[in-house]
Amino acid sequence: MIFYLPIWWTQSFSYNRSVLYNGYYVLWYIQGVLLGGSILYFCRAINAKKLFVASAVLFLFGVMLQQVGNLHLFQGKIDAELNTYTVHRNFLWVSFPFLTLGFLLNKCQDKIKNKITIKLWHVIVVVFLVIVESLANYFFISQKESLHQMFSLFIAVPIIFLYFFNKNILGTNKELASLSTAIF
């Protein structure tokens, strides 16, 4: 963000505030991690179930904001605002919920390992669910509007993570780092 400061910093206070809040285009995730992580830090002592429910509600609200925009249920300025990606893809509706999922998976990993076994077919089902939701959005909601968030991601992400978390991946740190760079 600092590197790109000469590009995005303008005389417009509202634009500068928006970039500080939402990040500069693809760098939105930096602000998301910073701000969402800060909220999670202050909420870390909250009961795990309450924290999960709060993150799920926030994520679902963000998805619904996006869908209301894609369905064009409102007219004029409200519709235009709802179709601005920063309204639904930000630290509160995306980053905080997913950071919370990761935090809770780590916090409750002993309970999860003993009770939940994720198999390959679970991964295949959730990936299929993401594809079905994406296609349903494309054919029934909007072929023009982009899709940043999906309901199914809140289920698919932890399942895929747990599947690979329990796998024993052989290799050196350098090989694994190269693999993660290639995947990215």
Beta strands, then each sheet from edge to edge (+ up, - down):
end
